[in-house]
Amino acid sequence: MAFDIGKKRIGVATTDGLQMIASPLRTVEAKEVWSFLKSELSLDIPERIIVGMPKGLDGKDTDGTVFAQKFVDTFTKRYPNIPVELADERFTSTMALGALHQMGKKTKGNKALIDEMSAALILQGFLDRKR
């Protein structure tokens, strides 16, 4: 399971049982993420979670880094038995937008769709590096 953390929304992605292909799951309002996780994790416990860590082009922290780190800190307190890995998420939104346009999806005004796809790209990158 992977997360693209934003101030307002959090994109969520999962993978298949063989951990080959990442798929967008949904976008959750940031204020609802803990109730979503409580429900989702009562059904299935992931092997680990991957959290996209926003960085600037220069590799330094951004405003978004604060939200992502706060999410990680809270997650590890609430779910100490689920490992968390951080992933560089630079350019995932741009790549997600490109992929969605290639698929013929309309993205204007639908930032939630971009967040979901960004989470899937974060997870797919992790899965590819793991092989």
C-alpha positions as a Python dict, from the first residue, in 0.01 Angstrom:
ca = {
    (1, 'M'): (0, 0, 0),
    (2, 'A'): (132, 343, -89),
    (3, 'F'): (35, 700, -8),
    (4, 'D'): (78, 1030, -187),
    (5, 'I'): (38, 1276, 100),
    (6, 'G'): (-111, 1618, 47),
    (7, 'K'): (-243, 1888, 273),
    (8, 'K'): (-602, 1833, 158),
    (9, 'R'): (-603, 1489, -2),
    (10, 'I'): (-412, 1163, 22),
    (11, 'G'): (-387, 933, -278),
    (12, 'V'): (-383, 562, -195),
    (13, 'A'): (-265, 271, -409),
    (14, 'T'): (-239, -104, -362),
    (15, 'T'): (-81, -393, -543),
    (16, 'D'): (-190, -736, -656),
    (17, 'G'): (-115, -1051, -456),
    (18, 'L'): (204, -1119, -653),
    (19, 'Q'): (322, -760, -594),
    (20, 'M'): (375, -701, -964),
    (21, 'I'): (137, -419, -1053),
    (22, 'A'): (37, -113, -852),
    (23, 'S'): (-315, 21, -895),
    (24, 'P'): (-478, 341, -774),
    (25, 'L'): (-725, 263, -496),
    (26, 'R'): (-883, 595, -403),
    (27, 'T'): (-826, 941, -269),
    (28, 'V'): (-908, 1019, 92),
    (29, 'E'): (-963, 1361, 242),
    (30, 'A'): (-667, 1423, 475),
    (31, 'K'): (-898, 1477, 772),
    (32, 'E'): (-1056, 1133, 712),
    (33, 'V'): (-739, 928, 659),
    (34, 'W'): (-730, 770, 1005),
    (35, 'S'): (-1089, 644, 991),
    (36, 'F'): (-1020, 516, 637),
    (37, 'L'): (-709, 332, 757),
    (38, 'K'): (-887, 186, 1058),
    (39, 'S'): (-1149, 39, 827),
    (40, 'E'): (-906, -68, 553),
    (41, 'L'): (-654, -226, 789),
    (42, 'S'): (-924, -422, 968),
    (43, 'L'): (-977, -607, 638),
    (44, 'D'): (-617, -659, 528),
    (45, 'I'): (-280, -577, 684),
    (46, 'P'): (-21, -477, 426),
    (47, 'E'): (332, -615, 440),
    (48, 'R'): (452, -254, 453),
    (49, 'I'): (346, 91, 343),
    (50, 'I'): (531, 324, 112),
    (51, 'V'): (495, 697, 169),
    (52, 'G'): (591, 948, -95),
    (53, 'M'): (818, 1210, 59),
    (54, 'P'): (793, 1548, -114),
    (55, 'K'): (1125, 1715, -184),
    (56, 'G'): (1220, 2016, -389),
    (57, 'L'): (1419, 1983, -709),
    (58, 'D'): (1727, 2059, -500),
    (59, 'G'): (1648, 1762, -271),
    (60, 'K'): (1556, 1983, 23),
    (61, 'D'): (1239, 1957, 230),
    (62, 'T'): (929, 2146, 116),
    (63, 'D'): (609, 2249, 290),
    (64, 'G'): (466, 1914, 183),
    (65, 'T'): (745, 1729, 359),
    (66, 'V'): (601, 1841, 693),
    (67, 'F'): (261, 1681, 617),
    (68, 'A'): (418, 1359, 496),
    (69, 'Q'): (646, 1331, 800),
    (70, 'K'): (355, 1399, 1035),
    (71, 'F'): (160, 1120, 862),
    (72, 'V'): (455, 880, 900),
    (73, 'D'): (501, 968, 1267),
    (74, 'T'): (134, 915, 1347),
    (75, 'F'): (114, 596, 1140),
    (76, 'T'): (411, 438, 1317),
    (77, 'K'): (258, 519, 1655),
    (78, 'R'): (-81, 375, 1562),
    (79, 'Y'): (49, 76, 1364),
    (80, 'P'): (394, -6, 1504),
    (81, 'N'): (398, -354, 1346),
    (82, 'I'): (364, -229, 988),
    (83, 'P'): (696, -116, 841),
    (84, 'V'): (706, 220, 665),
    (85, 'E'): (938, 303, 376),
    (86, 'L'): (985, 649, 231),
    (87, 'A'): (1005, 710, -141),
    (88, 'D'): (1116, 1012, -340),
    (89, 'E'): (802, 1144, -501),
    (90, 'R'): (949, 1418, -715),
    (91, 'F'): (777, 1437, -1053),
    (92, 'T'): (508, 1179, -968),
    (93, 'S'): (225, 1430, -1016),
    (94, 'T'): (363, 1529, -1357),
    (95, 'M'): (408, 1165, -1455),
    (96, 'A'): (59, 1082, -1326),
    (97, 'L'): (-92, 1362, -1531),
    (98, 'G'): (87, 1236, -1842),
    (99, 'A'): (-22, 876, -1784),
    (100, 'L'): (-384, 977, -1728),
    (101, 'H'): (-385, 1186, -2047),
    (102, 'Q'): (-243, 889, -2241),
    (103, 'M'): (-528, 679, -2101),
    (104, 'G'): (-776, 938, -2225),
    (105, 'K'): (-884, 1041, -1876),
    (106, 'K'): (-1003, 1396, -1820),
    (107, 'T'): (-808, 1547, -1532),
    (108, 'K'): (-913, 1912, -1536),
    (109, 'G'): (-1055, 1986, -1192),
    (110, 'N'): (-1002, 1625, -1078),
    (111, 'K'): (-695, 1645, -858),
    (112, 'A'): (-809, 1337, -667),
    (113, 'L'): (-750, 1123, -976),
    (114, 'I'): (-398, 1263, -1008),
    (115, 'D'): (-332, 1189, -637),
    (116, 'E'): (-443, 828, -679),
    (117, 'M'): (-227, 780, -984),
    (118, 'S'): (69, 944, -807),
    (119, 'A'): (33, 693, -523),
    (120, 'A'): (28, 411, -779),
    (121, 'L'): (347, 544, -941),
    (122, 'I'): (516, 565, -601),
    (123, 'L'): (419, 204, -530),
    (124, 'Q'): (514, 81, -877),
    (125, 'G'): (857, 240, -839),
    (126, 'F'): (904, 54, -511),
    (127, 'L'): (789, -275, -662),
    (128, 'D'): (1023, -235, -961),
    (129, 'R'): (1322, -161, -735),
    (130, 'K'): (1238, -464, -519),
    (131, 'R'): (1269, -706, -812),
}
